[in-house]
Amino acid sequence: MDVVDQWTGQRACSLQAALRMTNESFAGHLGVAVRTVASWHAEPEIVPRSEIQSALDTSLERAGEAVRLRFGALSRPTPPAVQPQALTVAIAVVIRGAEVLLVCRRGSDFLTWQFPAGMVKPDASADAVAIQETHSETGIHCAVRERLGSRLHPITGVIATYYLCDYLAGEAVNRDPLENVDVTWVPRASLTRFIPAEKIYSPIMAALEDA
């Protein structure tokens, strides 16, 4: 049986609910004024007087098993709701001179050109993921120059964080043939021939122009 170390208005109301009593019937059951029961509903943290604590103890002890089970369920604190976390993707905009690195991804029934990207796990840093996934997908080593910003991707619905990266070394090869069809360097001036301008995060275009 649940043992109550100290009754509060909230716990008293839980017992009332478990007994399926109105304010009037619960007040008569305990031998208290109706306004006392009403005060427990208005102020759940209130601590009743010692004699009322005893009356509540007695009421719980004499209650049937079904009532005690209901009281136990009602008096347990409600666990905090788990908030869904949006997926986060780190995207690397890698430049080499006047070129930018792209990968051609397989879709369900179409191909799309995109920047190298990878999912960010809860214990990982997005900038490190951008570097690691670029090498994993394309064989290119790069270094982050600056963070370009984040947005809720208008198509995928994930949180996309973008990094402008400098080429360090390596030859562009398709190292992930299950996900990608091709990897290539394209002239920055021709980028919108591969990715429509309206789908490119605007700080990327500004960064490429400045670079």
C-alpha positions as CSV (number, residue, x, y, z in Angstrom):
1,M,0.0,0.0,0.0
2,D,1.2,3.5,-0.7
3,V,2.4,5.3,2.5
4,V,2.1,9.1,2.5
5,D,4.8,10.8,4.6
6,Q,3.0,14.1,4.4
7,W,-0.4,15.0,2.9
8,T,-0.7,18.0,0.7
9,G,-3.8,19.4,-1.0
10,Q,-2.8,17.7,-4.2
11,R,-2.5,14.3,-2.5
12,A,-5.8,14.8,-0.7
13,C,-7.4,15.6,-4.0
14,S,-5.9,12.4,-5.5
15,L,-7.5,10.4,-2.6
16,Q,-10.8,12.2,-3.3
17,A,-10.6,11.3,-6.9
18,A,-9.7,7.6,-6.1
19,L,-12.8,7.5,-3.8
20,R,-14.9,9.1,-6.6
21,M,-16.3,11.6,-4.1
22,T,-17.6,15.1,-4.6
23,N,-16.3,17.9,-2.4
24,E,-19.3,17.6,-0.1
25,S,-19.1,13.9,0.3
26,F,-15.3,13.9,0.8
27,A,-15.7,16.7,3.4
28,G,-18.3,14.6,5.3
29,H,-16.1,11.5,4.9
30,L,-13.2,13.2,6.6
31,G,-15.2,15.4,9.0
32,V,-14.0,18.7,7.6
33,A,-15.6,21.7,6.1
34,V,-16.4,21.8,2.4
35,R,-14.4,24.9,2.1
36,T,-11.3,23.0,3.4
37,V,-11.6,20.5,0.5
38,A,-12.1,23.4,-1.9
39,S,-8.9,25.0,-0.6
40,W,-7.0,21.9,-1.5
41,H,-8.1,22.1,-5.1
42,A,-7.2,25.8,-5.2
43,E,-3.8,25.4,-3.4
44,P,-2.4,22.0,-4.2
45,E,0.8,22.6,-2.2
46,I,-1.1,23.4,1.1
47,V,-0.3,21.1,4.0
48,P,-3.3,20.2,6.1
49,R,-3.3,20.4,9.9
50,S,-2.1,17.3,11.9
51,E,-5.6,16.1,12.8
52,I,-6.6,16.2,9.1
53,Q,-3.4,14.4,8.2
54,S,-4.5,11.6,10.6
55,A,-8.0,11.6,9.1
56,L,-6.5,11.2,5.6
57,D,-4.2,8.4,6.8
58,T,-7.2,6.5,8.3
59,S,-9.3,7.0,5.1
60,L,-6.5,5.6,2.9
61,E,-5.9,2.6,5.3
62,R,-9.6,1.7,5.3
63,A,-10.0,2.1,1.6
64,G,-10.4,-1.0,-0.6
65,E,-7.7,-2.3,-2.9
66,A,-9.2,-0.7,-6.0
67,V,-9.2,2.7,-4.3
68,R,-5.6,2.3,-3.2
69,L,-4.6,1.3,-6.7
70,R,-6.3,4.4,-8.1
71,F,-4.8,6.6,-5.5
72,G,-1.3,5.2,-6.2
73,A,-1.7,6.0,-9.9
74,L,-3.2,9.4,-9.4
75,S,-0.6,10.6,-6.8
76,R,2.5,9.6,-8.8
77,P,4.1,12.6,-10.4
78,T,3.6,12.8,-14.1
79,P,6.9,12.3,-16.0
80,P,7.9,15.2,-18.1
81,A,6.9,14.8,-21.7
82,V,9.6,13.8,-24.1
83,Q,10.1,16.4,-26.7
84,P,11.0,15.2,-30.1
85,Q,14.2,16.5,-31.4
86,A,14.6,17.7,-34.9
87,L,17.3,15.9,-36.9
88,T,20.3,18.0,-37.6
89,V,22.5,17.8,-40.7
90,A,25.9,19.4,-41.2
91,I,26.5,20.6,-44.8
92,A,30.0,21.4,-46.2
93,V,30.3,24.0,-48.9
94,V,33.9,23.1,-50.0
95,I,35.7,25.5,-52.3
96,R,38.9,25.0,-54.3
97,G,39.9,28.1,-56.2
98,A,36.9,29.0,-58.4
99,E,35.3,25.6,-57.9
100,V,32.8,24.1,-55.4
101,L,32.4,20.4,-54.5
102,L,29.1,18.6,-55.2
103,V,27.8,15.1,-54.9
104,C,25.0,13.6,-57.0
105,R,22.6,11.8,-54.7
106,R,20.3,8.9,-55.6
107,G,16.6,9.6,-54.9
108,S,13.7,7.2,-55.0
109,D,13.1,8.0,-58.7
110,F,15.4,10.9,-59.4
111,L,18.9,12.3,-58.9
112,T,19.9,15.6,-57.3
113,W,23.1,17.5,-57.0
114,Q,23.9,18.6,-53.4
115,F,26.7,19.7,-51.1
116,P,28.4,16.9,-49.0
117,A,26.4,16.4,-45.8
118,G,26.0,14.2,-42.8
119,M,23.7,13.6,-39.9
120,V,24.8,15.1,-36.6
121,K,24.4,12.7,-33.7
122,P,23.6,14.2,-30.2
123,D,27.2,13.8,-28.9
124,A,28.9,15.1,-32.1
125,S,29.8,18.6,-33.2
126,A,28.3,19.8,-36.5
127,D,31.6,21.3,-37.9
128,A,33.5,18.0,-37.3
129,V,30.7,16.1,-39.0
130,A,30.9,18.4,-42.0
131,I,34.6,17.6,-42.4
132,Q,34.3,13.9,-41.7
133,E,31.4,13.3,-44.0
134,T,33.0,15.2,-46.8
135,H,36.0,12.9,-46.7
136,S,33.8,9.8,-46.2
137,E,31.7,10.7,-49.3
138,T,34.2,12.2,-51.6
139,G,37.8,11.5,-50.4
140,I,38.4,15.3,-50.0
141,H,40.1,16.7,-46.9
142,C,38.8,20.1,-46.0
143,A,38.9,22.6,-43.1
144,V,36.0,24.8,-41.9
145,R,36.5,28.5,-42.6
146,E,33.3,29.8,-41.2
147,R,29.8,28.8,-40.2
148,L,27.3,30.2,-42.6
149,G,24.2,29.7,-40.5
150,S,21.3,27.2,-39.9
151,R,17.8,26.9,-41.2
152,L,14.9,24.5,-41.2
153,H,15.3,22.9,-44.6
154,P,12.3,23.7,-46.7
155,I,12.2,20.2,-48.4
156,T,13.5,17.7,-45.9
157,G,12.3,19.4,-42.6
158,V,15.7,18.8,-40.9
159,I,17.8,21.5,-39.2
160,A,20.5,22.2,-41.7
161,T,23.7,23.9,-40.6
162,Y,26.1,25.1,-43.3
163,Y,29.9,25.5,-43.2
164,L,32.1,27.2,-45.8
165,C,35.1,24.9,-46.1
166,D,38.5,25.2,-47.7
167,Y,40.0,22.4,-49.8
168,L,43.1,20.9,-48.3
169,A,44.0,17.7,-50.2
170,G,42.6,14.7,-52.0
171,E,41.0,13.6,-55.3
172,A,37.3,13.8,-55.7
173,V,36.0,10.2,-56.0
174,N,32.6,8.7,-55.2
175,R,33.3,6.8,-52.0
176,D,29.7,6.1,-51.2
177,P,28.1,4.5,-54.3
178,L,25.0,3.4,-52.4
179,E,24.0,7.0,-51.7
180,N,25.7,8.9,-54.5
181,V,26.1,8.5,-58.3
182,D,28.9,11.0,-58.8
183,V,31.2,13.5,-57.2
184,T,32.6,16.5,-59.0
185,W,34.1,20.0,-58.8
186,V,31.9,22.5,-60.6
187,P,32.7,26.2,-61.4
188,R,31.1,28.4,-58.7
189,A,29.7,30.6,-61.5
190,S,27.8,27.5,-62.8
191,L,26.5,26.3,-59.5
192,T,22.9,27.2,-60.3
193,R,23.0,24.9,-63.4
194,F,23.3,22.0,-60.9
195,I,21.2,23.3,-57.9
196,P,18.3,25.7,-58.7
197,A,19.1,29.1,-57.1
198,E,15.8,29.2,-55.1
199,K,16.9,26.0,-53.3
200,I,20.3,27.3,-52.3
201,Y,20.6,28.9,-48.8
202,S,21.2,32.6,-49.5
203,P,24.3,33.0,-47.2
204,I,26.0,30.3,-49.4
205,M,25.7,32.4,-52.5
206,A,26.9,35.5,-50.7
207,A,29.9,33.5,-49.3
208,L,30.8,32.1,-52.7
209,E,30.7,35.6,-54.2
210,D,32.9,37.0,-51.5
211,A,35.3,34.1,-51.7
